[in-house]
């Protein structure tokens, strides 16, 4: 399954925005919360699992959305179940590595 990613440098840190590719361009809503999974934020390029793993391991700040993406971060020991938030059933997780 492909992942959609955008990598930026933010205050001398590597910031990764990554989502399940199938979510790109969608809007998820729950109560009064709207989240746009936009191409401008998440859609620089599509990558396969191996490159996604490399990016997750080597980024300092990670914004991730989607079941596959969040599951991969947990599998790699980067994310934890406790940090996951669900928006209309879609997992969302932010990681700051110190």
ChimeraX attribute file (.defattr): number of C-alpha atoms within 10 A of each C-alpha:
attribute: neighborCount
match mode: 1-to-1
recipient: residues
	/A:1	11
	/A:2	18
	/A:3	23
	/A:4	24
	/A:5	24
	/A:6	18
	/A:7	19
	/A:8	14
	/A:9	12
	/A:10	11
	/A:11	7
	/A:12	8
	/A:13	12
	/A:14	15
	/A:15	22
	/A:16	26
	/A:17	22
	/A:18	30
	/A:19	28
	/A:20	21
	/A:21	22
	/A:22	12
	/A:23	19
	/A:24	22
	/A:25	14
	/A:26	12
	/A:27	11
	/A:28	14
	/A:29	14
	/A:30	11
	/A:31	7
	/A:32	5
	/A:33	9
	/A:34	12
	/A:35	11
	/A:36	14
	/A:37	20
	/A:38	13
	/A:39	16
	/A:40	10
	/A:41	20
	/A:42	27
	/A:43	20
	/A:44	14
	/A:45	14
	/A:46	18
	/A:47	17
	/A:48	11
	/A:49	14
	/A:50	9
	/A:51	13
	/A:52	22
	/A:53	16
	/A:54	10
	/A:55	20
	/A:56	24
	/A:57	14
	/A:58	14
	/A:59	19
	/A:60	18
	/A:61	21
	/A:62	24
	/A:63	20
	/A:64	25
	/A:65	26
	/A:66	22
	/A:67	14
	/A:68	18
	/A:69	26
	/A:70	26
	/A:71	16
	/A:72	17
	/A:73	20
	/A:74	13
	/A:75	12
	/A:76	13
	/A:77	10
	/A:78	16
	/A:79	20
	/A:80	15
	/A:81	10
	/A:82	7
	/A:83	11
	/A:84	16
	/A:85	14
	/A:86	12
	/A:87	16
	/A:88	12
	/A:89	12
	/A:90	15
	/A:91	18
	/A:92	18
	/A:93	20
	/A:94	16
	/A:95	19
	/A:96	12
	/A:97	10
	/A:98	5
